[in-house]
Amino acid sequence: MANTSKPSFYITTPIYYVNAAPHLGTAYCTMLCDVQARYRRAAGYDVKFLTGMDEHGEKVAEAAAAHGFDTPQAWCDSQAPLFKNLWRELEISNDDFIRTTEPRQHHAVQYLWERMKESGYLYKGSYDGWYCVPEETYFTENQVKKSDEERETPGQHLCPDCGRPLERVQEESYFFKLSAFQDRLLKLYDEHPDFVQPAFRMNEVRSFVEGGLTDLSVSRTSFDWGIPVPFDDGHVTYVWFDALLNYMTAVGYSLDDEASRAEYAHRWPAQYHVVGKDIIRFHCVIWPAMLMAIGEPLPEHVFAHGFLTVRNAETGKAEKMSKSRGNAIAPQDVVDLLGVEGYRYYFMTDVAHGEDSAISFERMEQVYNADLANSWGNLVSRSLNMSAKYFDGKTPELEADWAKKDSPLRAIACGIYARYAERMDVMDYVGAKDVVMELVHAANHYIEDTAPWAVAKDEARAGELSDIIVNLLESIRIAAHLLEPFMPETSAEVLRRMSLAGEADTCDLAGACEWGGLAGGVEVTKGDALFPRLASDKK
């Protein structure tokens, strides 16, 4: 149920194909959304975070047959637990999981057909052209010809996107008048330059639209694994015409009861669709045109992330991950090396999210040891240990004006939330991490500069020792809050060790990050190392 007293923040992943188990790329995209969702919840938003599965289409039907299942539905049912279990393991906090075979999607898609019919942007015709089943994409003769010339593949028509053979499709079809929206789409891009993010992706989208749009075939008659067109037996919905609607289905589109209408009014439009760069045209061209046709508001932003690649140890070049090359990395491989929290930290803070990024086990281990074991984990361990040792297992008692005392750590923490939020708001997680780690690194240097173990030897410097430990603990408290979207379990554990467990679920992140929130004279627990150093043989 929506909390309309708070501003809504609605974020979605694409719904994932069920032709294969979830992989590192799907986990990466889902985690990008999870970090944003956790940040927004802590910042006081009423968040809805949606993910799910795309279960219709020719590709899914072929996968079901290839795996020996009697029906596509049985195959889809077997795949759902793989996604749900992995998201649970990776601490994904989605509020909803939609499947396109659910009744709510069936109802919404048939409702869409009726609205499209009324709009005047739908007509019946015949499709005769090229289709890529793996990409579930139609291509014009010109696109195919250009691709063939670039690839020099005489007699073999290959997909311009994935390079696999195209099929010639000839069938009766309904068409969506996509060509009628060229000028309106270009106006959208002009008036809302941040509609497509990162900014350089906008150039790709604009160029595609400026090159001219052709009407889109939106029904199929050559197979039946899809949602039927309500007013024409024998036609089923083209998979993308079905899949894109899931974002509105999940917030009550097409339902006429009071609760659903209220939910839709509160939630739509979405603030962020997060997608891979390979499906940016569907989300930044076809989807907004569909919404324009039926008079619905457009999503505010589409964020397109790059691909994860693997650096070849011999050549040094980045290569696309594939089983045939023997360089594919499964999510469990990374969990086994880094643990779940280390996995989340590495992919969210060391990968440039808008561009293709090469990953390697060597780099994972390097980041884990440098940032988590040596810096963050070490700071927590040393500081809590000294507080327990020098103050009878507690945090120091606090003076009335302690938060007003000048210190190098207080100076860095001043305004830290604003700097952090500026980066998080645009999904620049690397930049947000840098803001937090500046405080963490400064706190580690502060320990060396102040040498509290030496100060503790002089009873006359007891007040100075208390100030040092308080400054360290307050820095840790603030850093724990800011790192929570990336490593929720670790932050909760750090606050628990400082007898601040109640702060873990704050919905006032800005307030929690103000200098002065430490609890004095309460139990402190050193505990085991948060991030034991790695010495892996992974290559």
C-alpha positions in Angstrom: 0.0 0.0 0.0 1.4 3.4 -1.0 2.2 5.9 1.7 0.9 9.1 0.1 2.2 11.3 2.9 5.7 10.7 1.5 7.0 11.6 -2.0 6.9 8.5 -4.3 10.0 7.1 -5.8 9.4 4.3 -8.3 12.3 2.4 -9.8 12.4 -0.6 -12.1 14.7 -3.1 -13.6 13.9 -4.5 -17.0 12.0 -7.8 -16.7 14.4 -10.6 -17.4 14.1 -13.2 -20.1 13.7 -16.8 -18.9 15.6 -18.4 -21.7 18.5 -18.8 -19.2 19.3 -18.6 -15.5 20.1 -15.2 -14.0 23.7 -14.1 -14.6 26.2 -11.5 -13.6 24.7 -8.9 -15.9 21.1 -9.3 -14.6 22.4 -9.3 -11.0 24.4 -6.1 -11.7 21.3 -4.3 -13.1 19.1 -5.4 -10.2 21.7 -4.3 -7.7 21.9 -0.8 -9.3 18.2 -0.4 -8.6 18.5 -1.9 -5.1 21.2 0.6 -4.0 19.0 3.5 -5.3 15.9 2.1 -3.6 17.7 1.7 -0.3 19.1 5.2 -0.5 15.7 6.7 -1.3 14.0 4.8 1.5 16.5 6.1 4.0 16.1 9.6 2.6 12.4 9.6 3.4 10.7 8.5 0.1 7.9 6.0 -0.3 9.7 3.6 -2.6 8.4 1.0 -5.0 11.2 -1.2 -6.5 10.0 -3.5 -9.2 11.7 -6.4 -11.0 10.4 -9.6 -12.6 10.4 -12.0 -15.6 9.5 -11.6 -19.2 7.9 -14.9 -20.0 6.3 -14.6 -23.4 7.6 -14.7 -27.0 9.1 -17.1 -29.5 12.5 -17.1 -27.7 10.9 -18.4 -24.5 8.9 -21.0 -26.4 12.0 -22.3 -28.1 13.9 -22.4 -24.7 11.1 -24.5 -23.2 11.2 -27.0 -26.0 15.0 -27.1 -26.0 15.0 -28.0 -22.3 12.3 -30.7 -22.7 9.4 -29.0 -21.0 5.9 -29.8 -22.2 4.8 -26.2 -22.1 6.4 -22.7 -22.0 4.5 -22.1 -18.8 6.1 -25.1 -17.1 9.6 -23.8 -18.2 8.8 -20.3 -16.8 7.6 -21.8 -13.5 10.9 -23.7 -13.2 12.9 -20.5 -13.7 11.2 -18.1 -11.3 12.8 -19.6 -8.1 16.3 -19.1 -9.7 15.7 -15.4 -9.9 13.9 -15.0 -6.6 16.5 -17.0 -4.6 19.5 -15.2 -6.1 17.9 -11.8 -5.3 17.3 -12.9 -1.8 20.9 -14.0 -1.4 22.2 -10.7 -2.8 20.0 -8.7 -0.4 17.9 -7.3 -3.1 15.0 -5.3 -1.5 12.4 -5.4 -4.3 8.9 -4.6 -3.3 7.3 -6.5 -6.2 8.2 -9.3 -8.6 6.1 -9.3 -11.7 5.7 -12.2 -14.2 4.1 -11.4 -17.6 2.1 -14.6 -17.4 0.2 -13.3 -14.3 -3.5 -12.4 -14.7 -2.8 -8.7 -13.9 -0.5 -8.4 -16.9 -2.9 -10.3 -19.2 -5.7 -7.8 -18.1 -3.5 -4.8 -18.6 -2.2 -5.8 -22.0 -5.7 -6.4 -23.3 -6.7 -3.1 -21.9 -3.8 -1.5 -23.8 -5.0 -3.0 -27.0 -8.4 -1.4 -26.6 -6.8 2.0 -25.8 -4.5 1.7 -28.8 -7.4 0.8 -31.0 -9.3 3.9 -29.8 -6.2 6.1 -30.3 -6.0 5.8 -34.1 -2.4 4.8 -34.0 -3.1 1.1 -34.7 -3.8 -0.6 -38.1 -3.9 -4.0 -39.6 -1.6 -5.0 -42.4 0.9 -7.6 -43.4 4.5 -7.9 -42.3 7.2 -9.1 -44.7 10.6 -8.6 -43.3 13.4 -9.8 -41.1 13.2 -10.8 -37.5 15.8 -11.8 -34.9 14.4 -14.3 -32.5 17.1 -14.0 -29.8 16.9 -10.2 -29.8 13.1 -10.3 -30.4 13.6 -7.4 -32.8 12.4 -6.5 -36.3 14.8 -5.0 -38.9 14.2 -3.2 -42.1 15.7 -4.2 -45.4 18.0 -1.1 -45.2 19.2 -2.1 -41.7 19.9 -5.7 -42.9 21.7 -4.5 -46.1 23.9 -2.1 -44.2 24.7 -4.7 -41.6 25.6 -7.2 -44.4 27.9 -4.7 -46.1 29.7 -4.0 -42.8 30.1 -7.7 -42.1 30.8 -8.8 -45.6 28.5 -11.8 -45.3 27.1 -12.4 -48.8 24.0 -14.7 -48.8 23.9 -14.7 -45.0 21.6 -12.1 -43.4 22.8 -11.6 -39.8 21.3 -9.6 -37.0 22.7 -6.0 -36.9 22.8 -6.2 -33.1 23.8 -9.8 -32.1 25.2 -11.2 -35.3 23.1 -14.3 -35.4 21.0 -15.4 -38.4 17.8 -13.5 -39.1 14.5 -15.2 -40.0 12.3 -14.1 -42.8 8.8 -13.4 -41.4 5.7 -13.1 -43.6 2.4 -12.9 -41.6 -0.7 -10.8 -41.0 0.0 -8.3 -38.3 -1.2 -5.2 -36.4 1.0 -2.2 -36.6 1.7 0.6 -34.2 2.2 4.0 -36.0 5.6 4.6 -34.5 6.5 6.8 -37.5 4.0 9.4 -36.4 6.0 10.2 -33.3 9.3 11.2 -34.7 8.9 14.9 -34.1 7.3 14.5 -30.7 10.1 12.2 -29.5 12.8 14.7 -30.7 10.9 17.5 -28.9 10.9 15.3 -25.7 14.7 14.9 -26.0 15.1 18.7 -26.5 12.9 19.6 -23.6 14.1 16.9 -21.2 17.8 16.3 -22.0 18.1 14.1 -18.8 15.4 11.8 -20.0 18.2 9.4 -21.2 21.1 8.9 -18.9 24.1 9.0 -18.9 24.1 12.0 -21.2 26.2 10.4 -24.0 23.5 7.8 -24.5 21.1 10.5 -25.6 23.2 11.0 -28.7 22.6 7.4 -29.8 18.9 7.6 -29.2 18.5 11.0 -31.0 20.5 9.7 -34.0 18.3 6.7 -34.3 15.1 8.8 -34.3 16.5 11.4 -36.6 17.3 8.6 -39.1 13.6 8.0 -39.5 11.1 5.6 -37.8 9.1 2.8 -39.4 5.8 1.5 -38.0 6.2 -1.4 -35.6 4.6 -4.8 -36.0 2.9 -5.5 -32.6 1.2 -8.8 -33.1 2.1 -12.3 -34.3 0.1 -15.1 -35.9 2.9 -17.7 -36.5 2.9 -18.9 -32.9 0.6 -18.7 -29.9 2.8 -18.2 -26.8 1.7 -14.7 -25.9 -1.3 -12.6 -24.7 -4.2 -12.8 -27.2 -5.3 -9.6 -29.0 -8.8 -9.2 -27.5 -10.6 -8.2 -30.7 -8.9 -10.6 -33.2 -8.6 -14.3 -32.7 -5.3 -15.8 -33.9 -3.2 -12.8 -33.1 -1.0 -12.7 -30.0 0.9 -9.7 -28.7 4.5 -9.0 -29.8 6.6 -9.6 -26.8 7.9 -6.0 -26.4 4.4 -4.6 -26.7 3.6 -6.8 -23.8 6.8 -6.5 -21.7 7.1 -2.8 -21.6 3.6 -2.4 -20.0 4.7 -4.3 -16.9 6.0 -1.1 -15.4 2.4 0.3 -15.3 0.7 -3.0 -14.6 2.6 -3.2 -11.3 1.2 0.1 -10.1 -2.5 -0.5 -11.0 -2.9 0.5 -14.6 -6.1 -0.8 -16.2 -7.8 -1.5 -12.8 -10.9 0.5 -11.9 -11.1 0.0 -8.1 -10.4 2.9 -5.8 -7.2 1.5 -4.3 -5.7 0.8 -7.7 -6.6 4.2 -9.1 -5.0 5.8 -6.0 -1.9 3.7 -6.4 -1.5 4.5 -10.0 -1.9 8.2 -9.4 0.7 8.1 -6.6 3.3 6.0 -8.4 3.1 6.8 -12.1 5.2 8.1 -13.8 8.3 6.1 -12.7 11.3 8.1 -11.7 13.8 5.6 -13.2 13.8 2.7 -15.6 17.2 1.1 -15.3 18.1 -1.0 -18.4 21.1 -2.4 -20.3 22.3 -0.3 -23.2 21.2 -3.1 -25.6 17.5 -2.3 -25.0 17.7 1.4 -24.8 15.8 1.9 -28.1 12.8 0.0 -26.8 12.7 2.1 -23.6 13.6 5.5 -25.1 11.8 5.4 -28.4 9.1 2.7 -28.5 7.9 3.0 -24.9 7.5 6.8 -24.8 5.7 6.7 -28.2 3.3 4.1 -26.9 2.6 6.3 -23.8 2.1 9.3 -26.0 -0.4 7.4 -28.1 -2.6 6.5 -25.2 -2.1 9.8 -23.3 -0.2 8.5 -20.3 2.7 10.4 -18.6 6.2 9.4 -19.5 8.8 8.1 -17.1 11.2 10.7 -15.9 14.5 9.0 -16.6 15.9 5.9 -18.4 19.3 5.0 -17.1 21.3 2.7 -19.5 24.2 0.8 -18.0 27.0 -0.7 -20.0 28.1 -4.3 -20.3 30.4 -6.2 -18.0 33.4 -7.6 -19.8 36.3 -9.8 -18.7 40.0 -8.8 -19.2 41.9 -11.5 -21.0 45.0 -12.3 -18.9 47.1 -13.0 -21.9 46.1 -10.2 -24.3 45.1 -7.6 -21.7 42.0 -6.9 -23.9 38.4 -6.7 -22.5 36.2 -9.5 -23.9 32.5 -10.1 -23.7 31.7 -12.9 -21.2 30.6 -16.1 -22.8 30.5 -19.8 -22.0 32.1 -20.6 -25.3 35.2 -18.5 -24.5 35.4 -20.0 -21.1 35.5 -16.6 -19.4 32.0 -16.5 -17.9 31.7 -15.6 -14.3 28.7 -16.7 -12.3 27.3 -14.7 -9.4 28.1 -17.5 -7.0 31.8 -17.3 -8.1 31.9 -13.8 -6.8 30.0 -14.5 -3.6 32.4 -17.3 -2.9 35.3 -14.9 -3.2 34.0 -11.7 -1.6 30.9 -12.6 0.3 27.6 -10.9 -0.5 28.6 -7.5 1.0 31.9 -7.5 -0.8 30.2 -8.5 -4.0 27.8 -5.6 -3.7 30.5 -3.1 -2.8 32.7 -4.0 -5.7 30.1 -3.9 -8.5 28.4 -0.8 -7.2 31.5 1.3 -6.4 34.3 0.2 -8.7 32.4 -0.2 -12.0 31.6 2.9 -14.2 27.9 2.3 -14.5 27.2 4.1 -17.8 30.0 2.4 -19.8 31.3 -1.1 -20.5 33.6 -2.1 -17.7 36.1 -4.9 -17.5 36.1 -6.9 -14.3 38.5 -9.5 -13.0 39.0 -11.5 -9.8 42.4 -9.7 -9.3 40.6 -6.3 -9.3 37.9 -7.6 -7.0 40.4 -8.8 -4.5 42.4 -5.6 -4.7 39.3 -3.4 -4.0 38.1 -5.7 -1.2 41.4 -5.6 0.6 42.1 -1.9 0.1 38.7 -0.4 0.8 37.0 -3.0 3.0 39.7 -5.0 4.9 42.4 -2.3 5.3 40.3 0.9 5.4 36.7 0.5 6.5 36.9 -2.8 8.4 40.2 -1.8 10.0 38.9 1.6 11.1 35.8 -0.1 12.8 37.9 -2.8 14.5 40.6 -0.5 15.9 38.2 2.2 17.0 35.7 0.0 18.7 38.6 -2.0 20.3 40.1 1.2 21.8 36.8 2.4 23.0 36.2 -0.9 24.8 39.7 -1.1 26.1 40.0 2.5 27.4 36.4 3.1 28.5 35.4 -0.1 30.3 33.7 -1.7 27.4 31.6 1.4 26.5 31.7 4.5 24.4 33.1 7.5 26.2 30.7 9.7 28.2 29.9 12.7 26.2 30.4 16.3 27.3 27.5 18.7 26.6 29.3 20.6 23.9 31.3 17.7 22.4 29.7 18.0 18.9 30.8 21.7 18.6 34.5 21.0 19.2 36.7 21.5 16.1 38.4 18.4 14.7 39.7 17.4 11.3 37.0 14.7 11.1 34.2 17.0 12.0 35.4 19.4 9.2 35.2 16.6 6.6 31.8 15.4 7.9 30.3 18.9 7.7 28.1 18.8 4.6 28.9 15.2 3.8 25.3 14.3 3.2 24.8 17.0 0.6 27.9 15.9 -1.3 26.9 12.3 -1.1 23.3 12.9 -2.1 24.4 15.0 -5.1 26.1 11.9 -6.5 23.5 9.3 -5.4 20.6 11.3 -7.0 22.1 10.7 -10.4 23.2 7.1 -9.7 26.9 8.1 -9.6 27.7 5.4 -7.0 31.5 5.6 -7.6 31.3 9.4 -6.7 29.2 8.7 -3.7 31.6 6.1 -2.5 34.5 8.5 -2.9 32.7 11.0 -0.6 32.3 8.4 2.2 35.8 6.9 1.8 37.3 10.4 2.2 36.0 10.4 5.7 37.0 6.8 6.3 40.6 7.4 5.1 40.8 10.6 7.1 39.7 8.7 10.2 42.4 6.1 9.7 45.0 8.8 9.3 43.6 10.5 12.4 44.4 7.4 14.4 48.0 7.5 13.3 48.3 11.3 13.9 46.8 11.3 17.3 48.3 8.0 18.6 45.6 7.3 21.2 47.6 4.4 22.6 50.2 6.9 23.6 47.7 9.4 25.0 46.1 6.6 27.1 49.3 6.2 29.1 49.0 9.7 30.5 46.1 10.1 33.0 46.3 13.9 32.6 45.3 13.5 29.0 42.1 11.6 29.7 39.9 14.3 28.2 42.0 14.4 25.0 41.7 10.6 24.7 38.0 10.8 25.1 37.8 13.4 22.3 39.9 11.2 20.0 37.7 8.1 20.4 34.5 10.1 20.2 35.6 11.7 16.9 36.4 8.3 15.5 33.2 6.7 16.7 31.1 9.5 15.3 32.9 9.3 11.9 32.1 5.5 11.9 28.5 6.1 12.7 28.0 8.6 9.8 30.0 6.4 7.4 27.9 3.3 8.3 24.7 5.2 7.4 26.1 6.4 4.1 27.4 2.9 3.2 24.1 1.2 4.1 22.7 1.2 0.5 25.8 -0.7 -0.6 26.3 -3.0 2.3 23.2 -3.1 4.4 24.1 -6.0 6.7 27.5 -4.6 7.5 26.2 -1.2 8.4 23.5 -2.7 10.6 26.2 -4.7 12.4 28.4 -1.7 12.9 25.6 0.3 14.4 24.6 -2.7 16.6 28.2 -2.9 17.9 27.9 0.7 18.9 24.5 0.1 20.7 22.8 2.1 17.9 20.8 -0.7 16.3 17.7 1.5 16.3 19.3 3.8 13.8 19.8 1.1 11.1 16.3 1.7 9.6 16.3 5.5 9.7 14.1 7.4 7.2 16.0 10.6 7.9 19.4 10.0 6.3 20.2 13.7 6.2 19.6 14.0 9.9 21.4 10.8 10.8 24.5 12.1 9.0 24.7 15.3 11.0 27.7 15.4 13.4 26.5 14.9 17.0 24.3 11.7 16.9 26.7 9.4 18.9 25.4 7.7 22.0 27.8 8.1 25.0 28.4 5.6 27.8 26.7 2.7 26.1 28.1 -0.8 25.5 30.5 -1.2 22.5 31.5 -4.5 21.0 34.6 -5.1 18.9 33.4 -8.4 17.4 35.0 -10.4 14.6 36.7 -8.7 11.7 34.1 -7.4 9.3 36.2 -8.1 6.2 39.1 -10.6 6.7 41.9 -10.0 4.2 41.8 -12.1 1.1 44.6 -14.1 -0.3 42.9 -15.8 -3.2 44.1 -18.1 -5.9 41.4 -16.8 -8.3 42.8 -15.6 -11.6 
